[in-house]
Amino acid sequence: MKFGRMILSVTLVAAAALVAACSTTCGKPDVCDTGTAAYAQFTDEDVATMTTKLDGLAGLPAAQ
């Protein structure tokens, strides 16, 4: 019984190691190595436009 548990645990550890190794080497780039932003960078004009639209939806008067 102990021998069976030992073989099962070694098998599970080996399977977990294979899954972990594949998750980092399956042809997909490492996210830490890429220089792209996680979201689009907004310009000042984009922010002003969105602020105006959201203020209008909220019923706030337009900024002077």
Distance bins in CASP14 RR format, pairs under 12 A and 6 or more apart:
PFRMAT RR
TARGET T0000
AUTHOR 0000-0000-0000
RMODE 2
METHOD distances of the structure
MODEL  1
1 7 0 0 0 0 0 1 0 0 0 0 0
1 8 0 0 0 0 0 1 0 0 0 0 0
2 8 0 0 0 0 0 1 0 0 0 0 0
2 9 0 0 0 0 0 1 0 0 0 0 0
3 9 0 0 0 0 0 1 0 0 0 0 0
3 10 0 0 0 0 0 1 0 0 0 0 0
4 10 0 0 0 0 1 0 0 0 0 0 0
4 11 0 0 0 0 1 0 0 0 0 0 0
4 12 0 0 0 0 0 1 0 0 0 0 0
5 11 0 0 0 0 0 1 0 0 0 0 0
5 12 0 0 0 0 0 1 0 0 0 0 0
6 12 0 0 0 0 0 1 0 0 0 0 0
6 13 0 0 0 0 0 1 0 0 0 0 0
7 13 0 0 0 0 0 1 0 0 0 0 0
7 14 0 0 0 0 0 1 0 0 0 0 0
8 14 0 0 0 0 0 1 0 0 0 0 0
8 15 0 0 0 0 0 1 0 0 0 0 0
9 15 0 0 0 0 0 1 0 0 0 0 0
9 16 0 0 0 0 0 1 0 0 0 0 0
10 16 0 0 0 0 0 1 0 0 0 0 0
10 17 0 0 0 0 0 1 0 0 0 0 0
11 17 0 0 0 0 0 1 0 0 0 0 0
11 18 0 0 0 0 0 1 0 0 0 0 0
12 18 0 0 0 0 0 1 0 0 0 0 0
12 19 0 0 0 0 0 1 0 0 0 0 0
13 19 0 0 0 0 0 1 0 0 0 0 0
13 20 0 0 0 0 0 1 0 0 0 0 0
14 20 0 0 0 0 0 1 0 0 0 0 0
14 21 0 0 0 0 0 1 0 0 0 0 0
15 21 0 0 0 0 0 1 0 0 0 0 0
15 22 0 0 0 0 0 1 0 0 0 0 0
16 22 0 0 0 0 0 1 0 0 0 0 0
16 23 0 0 0 0 0 1 0 0 0 0 0
17 23 0 0 0 0 0 1 0 0 0 0 0
17 24 0 0 0 0 0 1 0 0 0 0 0
18 24 0 0 0 0 0 1 0 0 0 0 0
18 25 0 0 0 0 0 1 0 0 0 0 0
18 26 0 0 0 0 0 1 0 0 0 0 0
19 25 0 0 0 0 0 1 0 0 0 0 0
19 26 0 0 0 0 0 1 0 0 0 0 0
20 26 0 0 0 0 0 1 0 0 0 0 0
22 28 0 0 0 0 0 1 0 0 0 0 0
23 30 0 0 0 0 0 1 0 0 0 0 0
24 30 1 0 0 1 0 0 0 0 0 0 0
24 31 0 0 0 0 0 1 0 0 0 0 0
24 32 0 0 0 0 0 1 0 0 0 0 0
24 33 0 0 0 0 0 1 0 0 0 0 0
28 34 0 0 0 0 0 1 0 0 0 0 0
29 35 0 0 0 0 1 0 0 0 0 0 0
29 36 0 0 0 0 0 1 0 0 0 0 0
31 37 0 0 0 0 0 1 0 0 0 0 0
31 38 0 0 0 0 1 0 0 0 0 0 0
40 46 0 0 0 0 1 0 0 0 0 0 0
40 47 0 0 0 0 0 1 0 0 0 0 0
40 50 0 0 0 0 0 1 0 0 0 0 0
41 47 0 0 0 0 0 1 0 0 0 0 0
42 48 0 0 0 0 1 0 0 0 0 0 0
42 49 0 0 0 0 1 0 0 0 0 0 0
42 50 1 0 0 1 0 0 0 0 0 0 0
42 51 0 0 0 0 0 1 0 0 0 0 0
43 49 0 0 0 0 1 0 0 0 0 0 0
43 50 0 0 0 0 0 1 0 0 0 0 0
44 50 0 0 0 0 0 1 0 0 0 0 0
44 51 0 0 0 0 0 1 0 0 0 0 0
45 51 0 0 0 0 0 1 0 0 0 0 0
45 52 0 0 0 0 0 1 0 0 0 0 0
46 52 0 0 0 0 0 1 0 0 0 0 0
46 53 0 0 0 0 0 1 0 0 0 0 0
47 53 0 0 0 0 0 1 0 0 0 0 0
47 54 0 0 0 0 0 1 0 0 0 0 0
48 54 0 0 0 0 0 1 0 0 0 0 0
48 55 0 0 0 0 0 1 0 0 0 0 0
48 62 0 0 0 0 0 1 0 0 0 0 0
48 63 0 0 0 0 1 0 0 0 0 0 0
49 55 0 0 0 0 0 1 0 0 0 0 0
49 56 0 0 0 0 0 1 0 0 0 0 0
50 56 0 0 0 0 0 1 0 0 0 0 0
50 57 0 0 0 0 0 1 0 0 0 0 0
51 57 0 0 0 0 0 1 0 0 0 0 0
51 58 0 0 0 0 0 1 0 0 0 0 0
51 60 0 0 0 0 1 0 0 0 0 0 0
51 62 0 0 0 0 0 1 0 0 0 0 0
51 63 0 0 0 0 1 0 0 0 0 0 0
52 58 0 0 0 0 0 1 0 0 0 0 0
52 59 0 0 0 0 0 1 0 0 0 0 0
52 60 0 0 0 0 1 0 0 0 0 0 0
52 61 0 0 0 0 0 1 0 0 0 0 0
52 62 1 0 0 1 0 0 0 0 0 0 0
52 63 1 0 0 1 0 0 0 0 0 0 0
53 59 0 0 0 0 0 1 0 0 0 0 0
53 60 0 0 0 0 0 1 0 0 0 0 0
53 62 0 0 0 0 0 1 0 0 0 0 0
54 60 0 0 0 0 1 0 0 0 0 0 0
54 62 0 0 0 0 0 1 0 0 0 0 0
54 63 0 0 0 0 0 1 0 0 0 0 0
55 61 1 0 0 1 0 0 0 0 0 0 0
55 62 1 0 0 1 0 0 0 0 0 0 0
55 63 1 0 0 1 0 0 0 0 0 0 0
56 62 1 0 0 1 0 0 0 0 0 0 0
56 63 0 0 0 0 0 1 0 0 0 0 0
END
